[in-house]
Amino acid sequence: MAMHLVTGGSGFLGSHIVRRLNAAGEGVRVLDVIDSPERPAGADFVRCDIRDRRGVREAMTGVRYVHHTVALVPLAKAGREFWSVNVGGTRIAAGAALDAGVRLFIHTSSSAVFGVPEACPITSATPAAPVEHYGRAKLAAEQEVRSAAKKGLPSLILRPRTILGPGRLGIFQILFEWIRDGRNIYVIGNGDNRFQFVHVDDLVTAALLGAEKETQGVFNIGASRYETLRKDLAATIRHAGSRTRIVGLPAGLTVPALKLLDVLKVCPLAPWHYLTYHKPFYFDLSEPMKHLGWKPRYGNAEMMIQAYDWYLKHGSPADGAGSRSIHRDPVKQGVLRLLKWLS
């Protein structure tokens, strides 16, 4: 039995990794600033900020594999904190793992490092070119991992597409609520861009295969089955039996308007969303399939439907007692609340 440390183990992705490892009989230690009521009884918990160098070093004791999932996500709109947590925290975690002799440091990066790619599918040869603060911080975090790797830290970097699955709320809570209520869904452009997501279980499988095989490298992770954004949204609407219609908005007017609303702090979307979600964005998966022996199980429509059904069954924590994980909690809709009323 190997000991795995999951940084951010109370968050959406981290909690899924923790449960899978615990179910497999592996040793699990969670490092996070909050504990989760869903944490298995067999998993240890260390309350620690990823920027606490001493606390992180102590948490590495006896650890063979590190799953580094701590990050402020785009909806946090964290400004300089993106660098403090996502970059500085990664530097501390990778350094502590190197000193502790960890066998593999598995870093969860983001497809945001690619910004708006000139061509798809995105391959291992596609240059990183982030277009907003979050993506730039995630790329800088990757560079911290690479720097530690040059000093001898075995590392695996996974770049997932937008993650979906049961329990995923955040920006998707807005989508699911509007479909449930039969309100129109608005997309930037015509929605005919091919757009890939990834199921949380498929991403966890990639991470666990990496640990099992101690595979090093950088891999892009996404679904193998996906259509245009419009078609996958339509499949979810049909499943819901909703009267929702998909309405396209001209990108040339909508993107500048959203930028202004963001400056005024009434837009729930982050720059990563309104700068990229109307563009084609999908990965070539040949590298992780070859080197990890990994194959995704879920397609876009099926994972959106699963997440929507979970939302209908469980709702969202509206009493303010959420998980403090943005991907697991609802978001304030801001000016979109008025748009929903008008739909």
N, C-alpha and C positions, 0 to 999 in steps of 0.2 A: 504494500500500500504506500503510495507516494503522497506527500503533502503538497497541496496546491494552495497558493495564496491568490485570492480574487480581490483586487483593489476595486472599489466601487461595487462591492458584492451585494449591496442592498438596492441597486438601481435595476432598470429593466433588463438589460443584457446580463449584468453581473448576477442577478438573482437566478436567471435561467441556467447560467454556468454552474452556480453553486448547487442547484437542485440536481442537475445531471451528474455532477461529480459525486455528490452524496449518494445518489441512487446506485452508482457504480461501485460503491464501497471505497472510494478514494478519501484520503484525508483532506479536509477543507478548512481554510481559515479565511474569514471575511475581514477586510479592512475598509472601513467607511466611517463617515461622520454621524450616520444614523444606523440604527438596527432595523431590521425588517421583521414583522410578525410572521412572515413566511419562511424565515430562515430555518432550515431543518435542525432538529435537536442535536444532530451529530456534527454540526459545523460550528467551529469556534468563531468568536467575534472579537475584533480589536477596534475600539473606537479611536479613530485617528484621522486627522487631516493629511492628505497626501503631501502637503508641504511641510509636515513635521518630520524633519530628517531623522531625528532620534527615534521617534515612534515607528517610522517605516523600517528603519534598520532592525529594530527589535522584532517587528512582525515577520521579518525574513528568516528568522532562526528556524533551521530544520526544514526549510522549504525547498522543494525540488523544481516546481514549475510555478511561474507567476503569470496570471491572466490580468493584464493591466487594462481595465475598462473605465477607470476614473476619467471623467471629462465634463466640462461645461459644454452643453449642446447649443446649437444655433439659437433656439428660442430663448436662451438665457440672456442674449444680447448683452454679454458681460464686458465688452470693451477690453480694458487692460487685464481684467481677471482671466480672460482666455489665456493670456501668456503666463500669468501666475500659476494657474491650476494645470492647464493642458500642457504647457511647455515646462515650466519650473517643476511641477509635480512629476512629470515623466522623467526629467533629469534626476531627481532624487530617487525615484523608484528604480530606474535602470542602474544607477550607481550603487544603490544598496544591494540589488540583485547580483551585480558583478562581485561585490565584496563578499557576499554570502555564498558564492559558488553555485548559483542557481543553474540548473541544467538547460532551461529554456525560458526566455522572457517573451511572452506572447502579447504583443501590443495591438490594441484595437485602434486603428486609425479611422479614416473616413474617405469616401469618394469625393468629398469637398476639396481635396488636395488637387483635383483635376480642373476645378473651376467650370468653365464652359468649353468642353473639348471641341476641337475643330472637326473631328471625325469620330464616328463610332463604327464598330465596337472599340472601346478603350482596351488597349493591350498593355503588356509589360513595357512596351517601347513608347507609349504615350507620355509626353512630358507633363509634369505637374505644373499647374499654372492657376493657383487659387485666386478667386476674385473678391473675397471678403475676409473679415477678421478671423472668423472661425476657421475657414480653410487654411489661411496662412499659419494660424497657430497649430493646427493639426500637422501641417507639413514640417513646421519647426520641431514639433514633438517627435516626428519620425527621425529627424536629423539627430536628436538627442539619443535615440535608440541606436542609430547607426554609429554614432560616436562611441557609445559604450561597447558596441559589437567589435569595433576596431581594437578595443582594449582587451577583448576576449570574452564578452558576454554573448552566448548563443541566443539568437533572437529570431522571432517570426513576426512579421508585420502583416496584419489583415486589414484590407480596405473594403469595408462593406458598403453596399448601396443602402438606401433608406430602409431601416429595419421595421418589420411588421410582425405581428403575432398576437396571441391572446394576452390581454392586459396592456396593450399598447394604446396610449391615449395621446396626450400632447396635441399636436396639430390635427391628428386624425380624429380626435374627439369632436372637433368642429364639423368635419366631414360626416361622421356617423350621425351626429345629432340632426344635421340638416336632412340627411336621407331619411332618417326615422320620422321626421316631422313633415316630409314631403316638400321641402323647400328646394328651389333651384340651386344647382351647384355651378359656380362660375370658375372657368379655367382661363388662364392667360393664353391668348392665341386660340387656335381651333382645337387643341387637344389631340392632334393627330401625330404627335411626336412619340416615338417608341421610348418607353420609360420603364426601367427595371427597378424592382424592390428586392429585398431578401428577407426570408423568414428567419426569425430569431433561432429556431431550432437548427436550421441549416448552418447558420453562422456558428452556433455553439459546436456543432459537429465538426466544422473545419478547425476550430480551436483545439478540440479534444484529440482529433487526429494528429494535429501538429505536435501536441504534447506526447502522444503515444509513440510517434515515430521520431520525435525530436528533430523535426524538419525545420530548417532555417530558410529564410527568403522573404520575399514580399509578394503577396497574392491579392488579387481583386476578387471579391466574393459577391455573388448576386444570384438571382433566380435564372433558371434555364428556359422558363416559359413565361412570356410576357408579350403583350400587344401594345397598341397605342394607349396613352393615358385615358383617352375618351372611351375606348373599348373596355378597358378594365374597370373603369368607373361604372360604365353601363351595365356590366355583368353584376356588380354589387347592387346596383339599383334594382335590377330585375329580380335578384334573389330576395331583396327586401320587400318586393311588391309595392314599391313606393311610386308616387306620381312625380317624383323629382325629375327635372330636365337638366341637361348639361348645356350651359350657355357659354359660348366663347366671347372673350373680350379682347379688343385690339391691343397687342403687346406694346406698340409704340406709345399708346396713351396710358395703359394700365401700369406698366413698370414705373414710369416717373411719378405717377400718382401714389403708388404704394411707397416709393422712396420718401415722398413728402410726408405721408401719413406716418411713416416710421420715425422720421425726425420729430414729428409732433407727438410721438409715443401713443398713438391710437391704433396702430397696425399690429395685429397679433403675429403676422408673418415676419420671419427674419430675412435678411438679405439673401442668404443661401437659397431660400424658397423662391422669392420673386425674381431672382436673377437667373435661375436655372430650370425651374419646373416646367417651362414651356419649350425646353430644348430637348433634342434626342439625347439620351444618356443611358448607355448600357455597356456592360463588360463582355469581353471575350473570357471564357472560363476555362480554357484549355490548360493553363498553367496549374491552377490549384487541383484540377481533376487529375492531371498527370503526376504531380509531385506529392500531393496529399492523399491521393486515392479517394477524393471527395466528389460527391455528386449531389446536387440540391434536389430535394424532394418536392418542394412547393413551387407553384406558379403564382404570378401576381394576383389573378382574380381569386384564386382559392385562399390565399393568405388574407386578402382584404375582406373576403366574406367571413372567414374565421374570426378575424379581429372585430368585425361588425357584430357578429352573433355574440361574442364575448361582451361587447359593450351593451347590447340589449339585455343580456342576462344580469350583468353586474352594475351597469350604470357607471357613474363617475363620482368621486368623493366631493360632493358639493358643500360639505359642511366645514371646509377649511382644514380638515384633519387628514390631508393627503400624505403621500409618501415622501414629499419633498424631492421627488425625482421627476423632472419635467416630462419625460417620456411616459410616466405612469400616472400623471395627474392631468386634469383638464387645464386649458389655458383660457385667459380672458379674451373674449372675442373682439373687444374694442369696437371700432367702426363697423365691423362685419355684422354686429348685432342689428344695426339699422338696416344693412343690406338684406339680412335674413327676413326682417319684418316686411320689407318691400317685395320680397320674392313671392 
